[in-house]
């Protein structure tokens, strides 16, 4: 299987500020009780946008500029967003309605994405395990804070953040090159290269 790095980067740039091409966004189940088919996710309108309010503050707006509200009446902000792995699945994979990097990402978690289900994987460790077990990634560094490792990355590489407290990977980022990654939830630094963990 060939990874189309340029298609993955183009997808990431295109959908960084909107719903992925499948129309879904994953939510942090610890911050909201909103669910779609028993999973913490929401279907966004095709014309909804993620608006950057500053460092680590985002919200979703409808096309008319009003706040997008979850079914419980809460405005969708980065506090509720937990879309990193779903977003990466779409970037590297074969999402419906878009062209990603071509990797055959598992969809058995949700069922057929053509049947109005979210595409790909929503759990960080699950996607990391899939990529490692299928030898689809080369580890550039493990559990490091060595900033020089960033120079080894190419646009389209993935960065997995290891959490020593949870003893596992808890965040994924898609590297755009130039020390940038699109932000898809809380705590992700976009404009600097502070990557304190394993790099793919």
C-alpha positions as CSV (number, residue, x, y, z in Angstrom):
1,X,0.0,0.0,0.0
2,X,1.4,3.4,-1.0
3,X,0.8,6.4,1.3
4,X,0.0,9.5,-0.8
5,X,1.6,12.1,1.4
6,X,0.6,15.1,-0.8
7,X,-3.0,14.0,-0.8
8,X,-3.0,13.6,3.0
9,X,-1.5,17.0,3.5
10,X,-4.0,18.6,1.0
11,X,-6.9,16.9,2.9
12,X,-5.5,18.2,6.3
13,X,-5.3,21.7,5.0
14,X,-8.7,21.6,3.4
15,X,-10.6,20.2,6.4
16,X,-8.5,21.8,9.3
17,X,-11.3,24.4,9.9
18,X,-14.4,22.4,9.1
19,X,-16.0,19.0,9.6
20,X,-14.1,16.2,7.9
21,X,-15.6,15.0,4.6
22,X,-17.7,12.4,6.4
23,X,-19.4,15.3,8.2
24,X,-18.6,14.1,11.8
25,X,-16.6,15.4,14.7
26,X,-15.7,13.3,17.8
27,X,-16.4,14.7,21.2
28,X,-14.8,14.3,24.6
29,X,-17.2,12.0,26.5
30,X,-15.8,13.4,29.8
31,X,-17.0,16.9,28.8
32,X,-20.4,16.2,27.1
33,X,-23.1,13.6,27.2
34,X,-24.1,14.2,23.6
35,X,-23.9,10.9,21.6
36,X,-24.5,9.6,18.1
37,X,-25.2,5.9,18.0
38,X,-23.9,5.6,21.5
39,X,-20.6,7.2,20.7
40,X,-19.5,10.7,21.7
41,X,-19.7,12.3,18.2
42,X,-21.8,14.9,16.3
43,X,-22.8,15.3,12.7
44,X,-22.0,18.9,11.6
45,X,-23.6,20.8,8.9
46,X,-21.5,20.8,5.7
47,X,-21.1,24.6,5.9
48,X,-20.1,24.7,9.6
49,X,-16.6,26.1,10.3
50,X,-14.2,25.8,13.2
51,X,-13.3,29.4,14.2
52,X,-10.0,30.0,15.9
53,X,-10.5,32.4,18.9
54,X,-6.9,32.5,19.9
55,X,-4.3,30.2,21.5
56,X,-6.3,27.1,22.4
57,X,-9.8,28.5,22.1
58,X,-11.9,27.4,19.2
59,X,-15.7,27.2,18.5
60,X,-17.9,25.9,15.7
61,X,-20.1,28.3,13.8
62,X,-22.9,27.7,11.4
63,X,-22.6,29.4,7.9
64,X,-24.6,32.4,9.2
65,X,-22.1,33.1,12.0
66,X,-24.2,31.8,14.8
67,X,-22.7,29.3,17.3
68,X,-23.3,25.6,16.4
69,X,-25.2,24.1,19.3
70,X,-25.0,20.5,20.5
71,X,-28.3,18.7,21.1
72,X,-28.1,19.6,24.8
73,X,-28.0,23.3,23.9
74,X,-24.2,23.7,24.6
75,X,-22.2,25.7,22.1
76,X,-19.5,23.4,20.5
77,X,-16.1,24.7,21.6
78,X,-12.6,23.1,21.8
79,X,-13.6,22.0,25.4
80,X,-16.0,19.4,23.9
81,X,-13.9,18.6,20.8
82,X,-11.8,15.4,20.8
83,X,-11.4,14.9,17.0
84,X,-7.6,14.3,16.6
85,X,-7.7,10.6,15.7
86,X,-10.8,10.8,13.6
87,X,-9.3,13.7,11.7
88,X,-6.0,11.8,11.2
89,X,-7.9,8.7,10.0
90,X,-9.6,10.9,7.4
91,X,-6.3,12.6,6.4
92,X,-4.3,9.4,5.9
93,X,-7.2,7.1,4.8
94,X,-9.9,6.8,2.2
95,X,-12.8,8.9,3.7
96,X,-16.1,9.2,1.9
97,X,-16.5,12.5,0.1
98,X,-12.8,13.3,0.2
99,X,-9.3,12.1,-0.9
100,X,-6.9,11.3,1.9
101,X,-3.6,9.5,1.8
102,X,-5.0,6.1,0.7
103,X,-4.3,4.0,3.8
104,X,-7.0,1.4,4.4
105,X,-7.9,2.6,7.9
106,X,-10.2,0.2,9.9
107,X,-13.9,1.2,9.9
108,X,-15.2,-1.8,11.9
109,X,-15.6,0.5,15.0
110,X,-18.5,2.3,13.4
111,X,-19.6,0.2,10.4
112,X,-19.7,1.2,6.8
113,X,-19.0,5.0,6.5
114,X,-21.2,5.0,3.4
115,X,-24.2,4.3,5.7
116,X,-23.9,7.7,7.4
117,X,-21.4,6.5,10.0
118,X,-18.2,8.3,11.0
119,X,-15.1,7.2,9.1
120,X,-12.1,5.5,10.7
121,X,-10.9,5.3,14.2
122,X,-11.6,7.6,17.2
123,X,-9.2,6.2,19.8
124,X,-5.5,7.3,19.7
125,X,-4.0,4.1,21.0
126,X,-6.1,2.0,18.5
127,X,-4.8,3.9,15.5
128,X,-1.2,3.9,16.8
129,X,-1.4,0.1,17.3
130,X,-2.9,-0.4,13.8
131,X,-0.2,1.6,12.1
132,X,2.6,0.0,14.1
133,X,1.3,-3.6,13.8
134,X,0.9,-3.2,10.1
135,X,4.3,-1.7,9.7
136,X,2.9,1.4,8.1
137,X,5.0,3.8,10.2
138,X,8.7,4.3,11.0
139,X,9.3,5.6,14.5
140,X,11.6,8.6,14.3
141,X,11.9,8.9,18.1
142,X,10.2,7.5,21.2
143,X,9.1,9.3,24.3
144,X,11.5,12.2,23.6
145,X,11.6,15.9,24.2
146,X,14.5,16.2,21.8
147,X,13.5,19.2,19.5
148,X,16.1,18.2,16.9
149,X,13.9,15.2,16.0
150,X,11.4,17.6,14.4
151,X,13.9,18.1,11.6
152,X,13.5,14.4,10.6
153,X,9.8,14.9,10.0
154,X,8.2,15.5,6.6
155,X,4.8,17.0,5.9
156,X,2.3,14.2,6.2
157,X,4.0,12.5,9.1
158,X,2.2,11.8,12.4
159,X,3.1,12.7,15.9
160,X,1.8,10.6,18.7
161,X,1.8,12.1,22.2
162,X,2.6,9.7,25.0
163,X,1.1,10.3,28.4
164,X,3.2,8.7,31.1
165,X,0.4,9.1,33.7
166,X,-2.0,7.0,31.5
167,X,0.9,4.9,30.1
168,X,-0.3,5.3,26.6
169,X,-0.7,7.6,23.6
170,X,-3.4,10.2,24.2
171,X,-3.1,12.6,21.3
172,X,-2.2,12.5,17.6
173,X,-1.1,15.3,15.4
174,X,-0.7,15.6,11.7
175,X,2.5,17.4,10.7
176,X,2.1,20.0,8.0
177,X,5.8,20.9,7.8
178,X,7.3,24.2,8.9
179,X,6.6,23.4,12.5
180,X,2.8,23.4,12.0
181,X,0.0,21.1,12.7
182,X,-3.8,21.8,12.3
183,X,-5.5,22.1,15.7
184,X,-8.5,19.8,16.3
185,X,-9.2,20.2,20.0
186,X,-7.8,21.4,23.3
187,X,-4.2,21.6,24.2
188,X,-2.7,21.3,20.7
189,X,0.0,23.8,19.9
190,X,-0.2,24.9,16.2
191,X,2.5,27.5,15.7
192,X,5.5,26.0,17.4
193,X,7.3,22.7,17.5
194,X,6.8,21.6,21.1
195,X,6.3,17.9,20.4
196,X,7.1,16.1,23.7
197,X,6.6,12.4,22.6
198,X,6.8,9.7,19.9
199,X,7.0,10.8,16.4
200,X,6.0,8.9,13.3
